[in-house]
Amino acid sequence: MSADNWAIRAEGVSKKFGLTLRQSMKYGLRDSARKLAGRSSTTDVLREGEFWAVNDVSFQLNGGEALGIMGVNGCGKTTLLRILNGVYAPDKGRIQIRGRVGALIAAGAGFAPMLTGRENVYVNGALLGLSTREIDGLMDEIIAFSELDHFIDLPVRNYSSGMYVRLGFAIAALSRPDVLLMDEVLAVGDLNFQKKCFDHILQLKRQGAAIILVSHSPGAIWSVCDRGLFMNRGSVLVDGPAEDAIRAYDDQNSRNAAIASSQFEQAVSAHEKKISADEEKAEYGHTKGGTGDVICTSVEVIGEAGPNVGGEFQFRESIEIVADIEVKEPQENLLVRYTIDAVHYRFIATLDNYEQGLDLPRVMPGHYILKVRVPAPNFRPGAYVINIGITRKEVGVHLFYWFGACRFVVLHPQDLFLYADNNAVMHLDSKFEFTPRIQSSQGTSNVIVNEAS
């Protein structure tokens, strides 16, 4: 693409908000009064109680390109999209857009609830710069695409969220926009409608439209977008190929999941401390407990470079699980078992000393360190939790158990793109072959073989 083909230019765009409604109204009234008096307002610096929702964002998007914007909730994605659509004015920086803009940012946004769907098509079409004649020419196509023919003359206040999305997308996409801005709203629609929408988005892209898609779906970003932005706390941390943005987004989600899980376990543990020691030993259902004959005081995961404070490890990096164990009474046939949980699944893997060939027929009282080395585990990128249970081979009662004893995060590899799927936890090394099946009376002819390992 040439430099003259740009459709969107964002240069140092920033937007700030007050942390409370009262602060926002106070500063808004003050800035408006200063503007009316012909004086400059201090909108380019933070004042007490304000924060940058979008901070110094710059990018250029050419016609025929698609840009995916990813980030955890509250990172500034939707605010940036609203700035691009003219809903907000930036406090700093500049936005330039060429051509007609179609936007689908929030389900039902811009619809008048008392008007019918047909009437809202005319209202929204006019806002997009279409004439009445142009809207008349597009009406049948919009109704057919949205599949709302039986409900198009119903007031939209009676529409479901999915019906809002259907009508909103049909108006935004079928108005032949030069720039299409989309937030995470298509997730509301059913699968068939989502497929139809993405097919139309790709068609618009081939026709030269510039697409910006905000989504939490790595699959949507990967299949539609050429480039990706990963945002965190209002700033762009990654601007590059879509795969790089997806990696950064998944890693951030894994970190957040580990932190949230740890905070929850701490809150539960604090509550359980109110329970007496005798009750804790006698009952299951706590995060930590047992008979008290054996106690584990700590569990740590160590990587190839040594202890890792953040608990983050590279894909396929060998790890070592180290536990400090105190035996208070002599134990026979001691069994120590680890179980590993993923975000959506429990007990995806187990490790115990008998299974791995370590027999502990008799253990005397004392302090011990138990080490388990796991070479090159094939856990997919994500957050994982380690639980520990200690019992005796012939006794079912736990001497000690600890759910959420330790957490760790597996990061995305930079030299391999692993398609993100929350339903998968293991990566299987494999080799693919794709060959044509040719039958002839002379036997199999020369075949081109494509292999990927």
Secondary structure per residue as TSV (DSSP state, phi and psi in degrees):
chain	resnum	aa	ss	phi	psi
A	1	M	-	360.0	137.3
A	2	S	-	-80.1	164.1
A	3	A	G	-66.3	-21.2
A	4	D	G	-84.4	-3.0
A	5	N	G	-92.6	10.4
A	6	W	E	-64.9	145.0
A	7	A	E	-111.3	-32.3
A	8	I	E	-135.8	134.9
A	9	R	E	-128.9	125.2
A	10	A	E	-119.0	125.1
A	11	E	E	-125.6	107.6
A	12	G	E	57.1	39.6
A	13	V	E	-75.1	130.3
A	14	S	E	-138.5	147.1
A	15	K	E	-145.8	132.9
A	16	K	E	-121.4	155.9
A	17	F	E	-135.7	160.0
A	18	G	E	-82.8	149.7
A	19	L	S	-71.3	-21.9
A	20	T	S	-128.7	158.5
A	21	L	H	-62.6	-38.5
A	22	R	H	-62.4	-44.0
A	23	Q	H	-64.9	-41.5
A	24	S	H	-61.8	-44.3
A	25	M	H	-67.3	-39.1
A	26	K	H	-63.5	-48.6
A	27	Y	H	-69.1	-35.3
A	28	G	H	-63.9	-45.4
A	29	L	H	-64.6	-39.6
A	30	R	H	-65.5	-43.8
A	31	D	H	-66.4	-39.7
A	32	S	H	-63.8	-41.2
A	33	A	H	-64.1	-39.6
A	34	R	H	-66.5	-38.0
A	35	K	H	-66.9	-41.8
A	36	L	H	-62.4	-31.6
A	37	A	T	-84.6	1.0
A	38	G	T	78.9	18.4
A	39	R	-	-107.0	152.3
A	40	S	-	-75.6	146.3
A	41	S	-	-104.5	155.1
A	42	T	-	-91.4	59.4
A	43	T	T	-85.7	-7.5
A	44	D	T	-97.9	7.3
A	45	V	S	-131.7	152.7
A	46	L	-	-77.5	137.0
A	47	R	-	-110.9	171.7
A	48	E	T	-56.6	129.9
A	49	G	T	83.7	11.3
A	50	E	E	-112.2	162.0
A	51	F	E	-147.3	156.0
A	52	W	E	-84.8	111.6
A	53	A	E	-75.8	-34.8
A	54	V	E	-132.7	131.2
A	55	N	E	-133.5	105.8
A	56	D	E	56.7	57.7
A	57	V	E	-97.7	127.8
A	58	S	E	-133.9	137.2
A	59	F	E	-167.9	164.5
A	60	Q	E	-131.6	136.4
A	61	L	E	-126.4	127.2
A	62	N	E	-90.3	161.8
A	63	G	T	-63.0	141.4
A	64	G	T	82.7	5.2
A	65	E	-	-111.7	156.0
A	66	A	E	-125.6	132.3
A	67	L	E	-116.2	126.0
A	68	G	E	-100.4	135.2
A	69	I	E	-115.7	123.7
A	70	M	E	-126.8	158.6
A	71	G	-	162.9	157.6
A	72	V	S	-70.4	165.4
A	73	N	T	-57.1	134.3
A	74	G	T	90.1	7.5
A	75	C	S	-84.5	-11.6
A	76	G	S	111.3	6.5
A	77	K	H	-61.0	-54.2
A	78	T	H	-67.5	-36.6
A	79	T	H	-60.9	-42.8
A	80	L	H	-61.6	-41.9
A	81	L	H	-64.4	-37.9
A	82	R	H	-70.5	-31.2
A	83	I	H	-65.9	-43.9
A	84	L	H	-62.7	-32.1
A	85	N	T	-86.8	-3.6
A	86	G	T	87.0	5.1
A	87	V	S	-69.1	-41.9
A	88	Y	S	-113.1	147.1
A	89	A	-	-94.4	136.8
A	90	P	-	-68.4	145.6
A	91	D	S	-78.6	-27.2
A	92	K	E	-142.3	154.0
A	93	G	E	92.0	-175.2
A	94	R	E	-144.2	143.1
A	95	I	E	-118.8	132.4
A	96	Q	E	-126.9	129.8
A	97	I	E	-134.3	133.1
A	98	R	-	-102.2	132.3
A	99	G	S	91.2	-174.9
A	100	R	-	-78.1	136.6
A	101	V	E	-109.5	126.6
A	102	G	E	-109.0	134.1
A	103	A	E	-135.4	138.6
A	104	L	E	-133.6	91.7
A	105	I	-	-104.6	-38.4
A	106	A	S	-141.8	138.0
A	107	A	T	-59.8	122.1
A	108	G	T	86.8	-4.6
A	109	A	T	-66.1	132.0
A	110	G	T	86.4	-2.1
A	111	F	-	-91.3	138.4
A	112	A	-	-88.6	114.6
A	113	P	T	-62.2	-27.7
A	114	M	T	-83.2	-15.4
A	115	L	S	-86.2	157.5
A	116	T	B	-76.1	170.0
A	117	G	H	-60.9	-41.3
A	118	R	H	-62.2	-44.1
A	119	E	H	-64.7	-36.3
A	120	N	H	-68.8	-28.4
A	121	V	H	-62.0	-43.2
A	122	Y	H	-65.6	-42.2
A	123	V	H	-64.1	-49.4
A	124	N	H	-69.4	-35.2
A	125	G	H	-63.1	-39.7
A	126	A	H	-64.4	-38.9
A	127	L	H	-64.8	-27.6
A	128	L	T	-83.6	-2.2
A	129	G	T	93.3	12.9
A	130	L	-	-86.0	144.4
A	131	S	-	-81.3	164.4
A	132	T	H	-59.0	-38.6
A	133	R	H	-64.9	-41.0
A	134	E	H	-64.6	-40.1
A	135	I	H	-65.9	-40.6
A	136	D	H	-57.7	-40.6
A	137	G	H	-69.3	-26.5
A	138	L	H	-94.8	-11.7
A	139	M	H	-57.3	-50.0
A	140	D	H	-61.9	-37.9
A	141	E	H	-66.9	-40.9
A	142	I	H	-64.6	-43.8
A	143	I	H	-64.9	-42.9
A	144	A	H	-65.4	-42.4
A	145	F	H	-65.1	-42.1
A	146	S	H	-75.2	-15.8
A	147	E	T	58.8	36.6
A	148	L	-	-113.4	28.6
A	149	D	T	-58.3	-33.9
A	150	H	T	-81.3	-12.8
A	151	F	T	-121.7	5.5
A	152	I	T	-66.5	-24.6
A	153	D	T	-101.5	18.3
A	154	L	S	-95.4	139.4
A	155	P	B	-55.6	135.8
A	156	V	G	-69.8	-12.3
A	157	R	G	-62.4	-20.3
A	158	N	G	-94.3	4.3
A	159	Y	-	-79.3	149.5
A	160	S	-	-80.1	170.4
A	161	S	H	-61.9	-37.2
A	162	G	H	-65.2	-37.0
A	163	M	H	-68.8	-37.0
A	164	Y	H	-57.5	-47.5
A	165	V	H	-63.2	-43.4
A	166	R	H	-57.1	-48.7
A	167	L	H	-71.1	-41.9
A	168	G	H	-62.0	-44.1
A	169	F	H	-66.4	-41.8
A	170	A	H	-60.4	-41.6
A	171	I	H	-66.7	-47.7
A	172	A	H	-66.6	-41.1
A	173	A	H	-86.2	-32.8
A	174	L	H	-87.7	-1.2
A	175	S	T	-82.8	11.1
A	176	R	-	56.4	57.1
A	177	P	-	-73.7	151.2
A	178	D	S	-83.2	-26.2
A	179	V	E	-133.7	128.2
A	180	L	E	-118.6	121.3
A	181	L	E	-109.2	127.7
A	182	M	E	-136.6	129.8
A	183	D	-	-96.8	-178.9
A	184	E	T	-74.1	69.8
A	185	V	T	-114.3	-21.9
A	186	L	G	-67.9	-17.1
A	187	A	G	-62.8	-19.7
A	188	V	G	-72.4	-31.3
A	189	G	S	-73.6	164.9
A	190	D	-	-75.6	168.8
A	191	L	H	-62.4	-41.4
A	192	N	H	-64.2	-40.4
A	193	F	H	-70.1	-37.7
A	194	Q	H	-59.4	-44.4
A	195	K	H	-61.6	-43.0
A	196	K	H	-62.7	-39.3
A	197	C	H	-64.6	-46.0
A	198	F	H	-67.0	-35.3
A	199	D	H	-61.1	-40.8
A	200	H	H	-71.1	-36.4
A	201	I	H	-60.9	-44.5
A	202	L	H	-65.8	-34.1
A	203	Q	H	-66.3	-43.4
A	204	L	H	-60.5	-40.1
A	205	K	H	-62.3	-43.7
A	206	R	H	-64.2	-28.7
A	207	Q	T	-82.7	-1.1
A	208	G	T	106.4	4.6
A	209	A	-	-76.3	148.7
A	210	A	E	-93.0	130.5
A	211	I	E	-117.2	132.6
A	212	I	E	-120.8	121.5
A	213	L	E	-119.9	118.8
A	214	V	E	-97.2	123.8
A	215	S	-	-156.4	152.3
A	216	H	S	-96.2	3.3
A	217	S	-	-97.3	108.0
A	218	P	H	-57.1	-35.3
A	219	G	H	-62.7	-42.0
A	220	A	H	-65.8	-44.3
A	221	I	H	-64.3	-44.3
A	222	W	H	-65.7	-38.3
A	223	S	H	-81.4	-25.0
A	224	V	H	-104.5	-37.1
A	225	C	-	-98.6	142.9
A	226	D	S	-85.4	-34.0
A	227	R	E	-129.1	163.9
A	228	G	E	-141.1	145.4
A	229	L	E	-114.4	130.8
A	230	F	E	-109.4	121.9
A	231	M	E	-110.9	145.6
A	232	N	E	-146.8	122.6
A	233	R	T	53.5	42.5
A	234	G	T	88.2	-12.5
A	235	S	E	-109.7	152.9
A	236	V	E	-87.8	117.8
A	237	L	E	-97.2	-26.4
A	238	V	E	-135.0	127.8
A	239	D	E	-134.7	102.5
A	240	G	E	-174.8	-153.0
A	241	P	E	-56.0	150.8
A	242	A	H	-56.8	-35.3
A	243	E	H	-61.5	-37.6
A	244	D	H	-65.8	-40.7
A	245	A	H	-65.5	-39.0
A	246	I	H	-65.1	-43.6
A	247	R	H	-57.2	-48.9
A	248	A	H	-63.1	-39.5
A	249	Y	H	-65.5	-45.7
A	250	D	H	-64.6	-40.8
A	251	D	H	-63.4	-41.2
A	252	Q	H	-64.8	-40.7
A	253	N	H	-61.7	-39.5
A	254	S	H	-65.1	-43.6
A	255	R	H	-59.9	-47.0
A	256	N	H	-63.4	-37.9
A	257	A	H	-64.4	-41.2
A	258	A	H	-65.2	-41.4
A	259	I	H	-65.4	-46.1
A	260	A	H	-62.8	-41.0
A	261	S	H	-63.9	-41.9
A	262	S	H	-64.2	-42.3
A	263	Q	H	-64.4	-38.7
A	264	F	H	-64.9	-44.6
A	265	E	H	-63.2	-37.0
A	266	Q	H	-64.7	-39.3
A	267	A	H	-65.7	-41.5
A	268	V	H	-65.1	-42.5
A	269	S	H	-62.8	-39.6
A	270	A	H	-63.1	-37.2
A	271	H	H	-68.6	-38.9
A	272	E	H	-70.1	-23.7
A	273	K	T	-64.4	-18.2
A	274	K	T	-75.7	-16.0
A	275	I	S	-82.7	142.2
A	276	S	-	-65.8	155.5
A	277	A	H	-60.5	-38.9
A	278	D	H	-64.4	-42.3
A	279	E	H	-65.1	-38.1
A	280	E	H	-65.9	-36.3
A	281	K	H	-71.8	-32.3
A	282	A	H	-83.0	-20.2
A	283	E	-	-116.4	149.7
A	284	Y	-	-93.6	176.6
A	285	G	S	102.2	-3.1
A	286	H	S	-99.2	169.9
A	287	T	S	-75.5	-22.3
A	288	K	E	-145.4	138.5
A	289	G	E	179.6	-158.7
A	290	G	-	129.2	-175.7
A	291	T	-	-74.2	-22.3
A	292	G	S	93.6	-1.3
A	293	D	S	-70.8	-27.7
A	294	V	E	-133.7	139.9
A	295	I	E	-132.5	137.5
A	296	C	E	-106.5	121.2
A	297	T	E	-93.0	-22.6
A	298	S	E	-160.8	149.8
A	299	V	E	-132.5	133.0
A	300	E	E	-138.1	143.0
A	301	V	E	-105.5	127.3
A	302	I	E	-118.2	133.9
A	303	G	E	-95.1	-170.9
A	304	E	T	-66.2	-26.3
A	305	A	T	-93.5	5.5
A	306	G	E	105.9	-168.2
A	307	P	E	-55.7	139.7
A	308	N	-	-122.7	109.6
A	309	V	T	-63.1	-39.2
A	310	G	T	-79.6	-9.9
A	311	G	-	66.7	30.5
A	312	E	E	-112.1	133.8
A	313	F	E	-133.3	151.1
A	314	Q	-	-74.2	157.0
A	315	F	T	-59.2	130.1
A	316	R	T	67.9	12.9
A	317	E	-	-73.5	132.1
A	318	S	-	-66.2	140.5
A	319	I	E	-127.7	161.1
A	320	E	E	-132.0	126.9
A	321	I	E	-97.8	122.0
A	322	V	E	-119.4	127.2
A	323	A	E	-125.0	138.9
A	324	D	E	-95.3	121.0
A	325	I	E	-123.8	134.3
A	326	E	E	-114.8	120.7
A	327	V	E	-100.3	120.5
A	328	K	-	-96.4	-27.7
A	329	E	S	-129.1	148.2
A	330	P	-	-54.5	136.8
A	331	Q	E	-128.0	140.6
A	332	E	E	-113.0	141.7
A	333	N	S	51.8	53.7
A	334	L	E	-69.9	135.4
A	335	L	E	-122.8	118.0
A	336	V	E	-111.9	123.9
A	337	R	E	-128.1	132.3
A	338	Y	E	-102.6	141.6
A	339	T	E	-123.4	147.3
A	340	I	E	-119.3	130.3
A	341	D	E	-107.6	146.4
A	342	A	E	-101.9	-179.8
A	343	V	S	-59.5	-43.7
A	344	H	S	-106.0	-1.4
A	345	Y	-	-138.1	147.1
A	346	R	S	-105.8	147.5
A	347	F	-	56.5	53.0
A	348	I	S	-78.0	-18.2
A	349	A	E	-153.5	151.0
A	350	T	E	-131.8	150.4
A	351	L	E	-139.0	125.8
A	352	D	E	-140.9	159.5
A	353	N	T	-67.3	-35.3
A	354	Y	T	-66.5	-43.9
A	355	E	T	-61.6	-34.3
A	356	Q	T	-94.9	7.1
A	357	G	T	91.5	13.2
A	358	L	-	-102.8	110.0
A	359	D	-	-94.3	130.5
A	360	L	-	-120.7	75.7
A	361	P	S	-67.2	-34.2
A	362	R	E	-151.6	124.3
A	363	V	E	-122.4	123.6
A	364	M	-	-86.6	161.6
A	365	P	S	-56.6	143.5
A	366	G	E	153.6	-179.1
A	367	H	E	-101.5	134.9
A	368	Y	E	-133.6	155.9
A	369	I	E	-117.1	122.6
A	370	L	E	-106.9	124.1
A	371	K	E	-117.8	136.3
A	372	V	E	-129.4	117.7
A	373	R	E	-97.6	129.7
A	374	V	E	-117.9	102.2
A	375	P	-	-76.8	129.2
A	376	A	S	44.7	60.2
A	377	P	-	-64.8	145.9
A	378	N	-	-101.7	37.0
A	379	F	B	-68.0	134.8
A	380	R	-	-70.3	160.1
A	381	P	S	-54.8	134.7
A	382	G	E	160.1	-173.9
A	383	A	E	-103.2	139.4
A	384	Y	E	-135.0	152.5
A	385	V	E	-124.9	136.7
A	386	I	E	-107.7	129.3
A	387	N	E	-113.2	153.6
A	388	I	E	-131.3	139.9
A	389	G	E	-134.4	137.6
A	390	I	E	-125.6	126.6
A	391	T	E	-146.6	-173.4
A	392	R	E	-111.8	151.0
A	393	K	T	-55.2	-38.7
A	394	E	T	-98.9	3.0
A	395	V	E	-123.6	131.9
A	396	G	E	-84.1	-15.9
A	397	V	E	-75.9	136.1
A	398	H	E	-74.7	127.2
A	399	L	E	-71.7	-32.0
A	400	F	E	-160.9	143.0
A	401	Y	E	-145.0	151.7
A	402	W	E	-151.8	106.5
A	403	F	E	-85.0	133.6
A	404	G	E	73.7	37.4
A	405	A	E	-67.0	-30.8
A	406	C	E	-157.8	152.0
A	407	R	E	-131.1	149.4
A	408	F	E	-149.6	160.4
A	409	V	E	-124.0	132.8
A	410	V	E	-100.1	123.8
A	411	L	-	-87.9	161.6
A	412	H	-	-71.2	139.6
A	413	P	-	-72.4	147.9
A	414	Q	S	-86.9	-17.6
A	415	D	S	-103.4	8.0
A	416	L	S	-149.4	126.9
A	417	F	-	-94.9	113.4
A	418	L	-	-98.7	113.0
A	419	Y	-	-58.7	123.9
A	420	A	-	-70.7	130.9
A	421	D	-	-152.0	113.8
A	422	N	T	-65.9	-14.5
A	423	N	T	-88.4	-2.9
A	424	A	-	-115.4	141.0
A	425	V	-	-125.5	-16.2
A	426	M	B	-117.2	144.0
A	427	H	-	-106.2	125.7
A	428	L	-	-105.5	118.8
A	429	D	-	-64.3	133.3
A	430	S	-	-153.5	172.0
A	431	K	-	-132.1	124.9
A	432	F	E	-99.5	141.6
A	433	E	E	-130.2	137.7
A	434	F	E	-133.3	106.9
A	435	T	-	-129.6	142.6
A	436	P	-	-72.8	145.8
A	437	R	-	-96.3	110.4
A	438	I	-	-117.2	125.9
A	439	Q	-	-117.3	132.9
A	440	S	-	-153.6	163.0
A	441	S	T	-68.3	-20.6
A	442	Q	T	-91.3	2.7
A	443	G	-	96.9	-171.8
A	444	T	-	-77.8	128.1
A	445	S	-	-83.1	-178.9
A	446	N	-	-58.6	134.8
A	447	V	-	-125.1	133.2
A	448	I	-	-85.8	127.0
A	449	V	-	-111.4	124.6
A	450	N	E	-105.2	124.2
A	451	E	E	-122.3	146.0
A	452	A	E	-140.9	130.4
A	453	S	-	-115.7	360.0
